[in-house]
Amino acid sequence: MNVNDLDTPHLVVDLDGMEDNLNRYQAYFDEHGIGLRPHIKTHKCLAIAHMQMARGAIGITCQKLGEAEVMVNGGVDEDVLIPFNIIGEQKLRRLVALTKRTKLTVAADSEYTIRGLSEATSKAGVEVGVVIELDVGGRAGAETPEIGADLAALADSLPGVELRGVMAMPTTPDKRPFLQKTLELFDARGLPHPIVSGGSTPASFTAHEIPELTEFRAGEYPVGGMKHLSIETHSVAQCAGRVLATVVSRPTANRALLDAGSKSMSAAIFDGPKGGSMGHVIEFPEANFYGASEEHGNLDVSECDPQPQIGDRVQIIPVHPCPCFNEHDEMAVIRGDQVEAFWPVHARGMIR
Ligand SMILES: Cc1ncc(COP(=O)(O)O)c(C=O)c1O
């Protein structure tokens, strides 16, 4: 099947670009002796997760239990990290079940989480690994190294949980002192830290500047996005996750309308040199994708030469691949102009 035979809008993944990314990121982490633990929340696809494992990933990261269940059910079941506080009876029941099917580690940043995990797992006669999340990015995590070490000591003292170390997000080199101070406190108190887990695709190639890291969680690296294009970690060819769309109207001389709106692209906006953008149009790089309604994408094409015509088909690099993939049931996997396969976005919508 030729890519031109696909109806639009359609999520496509360019295999040459994606394989290039899988290989170059794995090679970097291998070279520096850091385990790559891909975050599957970007692609949510079993076939891609298996490709990552086959290239040497030490395990996977899943943001939610539901994503982990999908991956384990699909045979990506060696070693799973969930960097999220798992609380509440419903989730703890599922967590206990998952510990019997994979080596499972979860993050915690409170006594509440740690005690809940310990109670549920020890009652069931199982064990779960725990890493203490450190707040280096203003999201979740222990606010200071001292709080992190106190939480670790609690985890180390309770049944049903095995203290495995720390995690943080994102781990740019300026975050190293926080990690170092925390690990010093761990060592002073005899607390184990076999896992020191860093993360984020933009921070990947500086991971070696934090020698304490044992592993790294990168999610967006297989497919990239507009941010990665702008910081040049990915070329256009390496931005392998795209939305195929059609120009359906030219309402004015300066505007073109696409059949891909927020339900195809996601609502993510990138603040670029031309203002807010919802995607980079590969065939018309001068076009500015300045806004969308659910099913219409709005392009300012005033700077395009030649001009897009009604009926033109374009590939658009989304701003944020994770929610973009979440908008689609399946991706067409293409090599050159040939469609090689259709892969489901297996863990689409797994928000619990
Ligand atoms: C905890 C955690 N680890 C790793 C990642 C992967 O980072 P990126 O999306 O930059 O690849 C994310 C992304 O949000 C995350 O939340």
Ligand as a Chemical Component Dictionary entry (heavy atoms), coordinates in Angstrom:
data_LIG
# 
_chem_comp.id                   LIG 
_chem_comp.type                 NON-POLYMER 
_chem_comp.pdbx_formal_charge   0 
_chem_comp.three_letter_code    LIG 
# 
loop_
_chem_comp_atom.comp_id 
_chem_comp_atom.atom_id 
_chem_comp_atom.alt_atom_id 
_chem_comp_atom.type_symbol 
_chem_comp_atom.charge 
_chem_comp_atom.model_Cartn_x 
_chem_comp_atom.model_Cartn_y 
_chem_comp_atom.model_Cartn_z 
_chem_comp_atom.pdbx_ordinal 
LIG C1 C1 C 0 8.628  10.747 35.171 1  
LIG C2 C2 C 0 9.007  10.906 33.745 2  
LIG N1 N1 N 0 10.085 10.278 33.281 3  
LIG C3 C3 C 0 10.464 10.372 31.994 4  
LIG C4 C4 C 0 9.749  11.151 31.095 5  
LIG C5 C5 C 0 10.183 11.198 29.661 6  
LIG O1 O1 O 0 10.607 12.454 29.262 7  
LIG P1 P1 P 0 10.452 12.938 27.734 8  
LIG O2 O2 O 0 8.988  13.055 27.508 9  
LIG O3 O3 O 0 11.187 14.234 27.676 10 
LIG O4 O4 O 0 11.066 11.893 26.893 11 
LIG C6 C6 C 0 8.622  11.850 31.551 12 
LIG C7 C7 C 0 7.869  12.730 30.648 13 
LIG O5 O5 O 0 7.061  13.529 31.021 14 
LIG C8 C8 C 0 8.232  11.716 32.915 15 
LIG O6 O6 O 0 7.150  12.336 33.393 16 
# 
loop_
_chem_comp_bond.comp_id 
_chem_comp_bond.atom_id_1 
_chem_comp_bond.atom_id_2 
_chem_comp_bond.value_order 
_chem_comp_bond.pdbx_ordinal 
LIG C1 C2 SING 1  
LIG C2 N1 SING 2  
LIG C2 C8 DOUB 3  
LIG N1 C3 DOUB 4  
LIG C3 C4 SING 5  
LIG C4 C5 SING 6  
LIG C4 C6 DOUB 7  
LIG C5 O1 SING 8  
LIG O1 P1 SING 9  
LIG P1 O2 DOUB 10 
LIG P1 O3 SING 11 
LIG P1 O4 SING 12 
LIG C6 C7 SING 13 
LIG C6 C8 SING 14 
LIG C7 O5 DOUB 15 
LIG C8 O6 SING 16 
# 
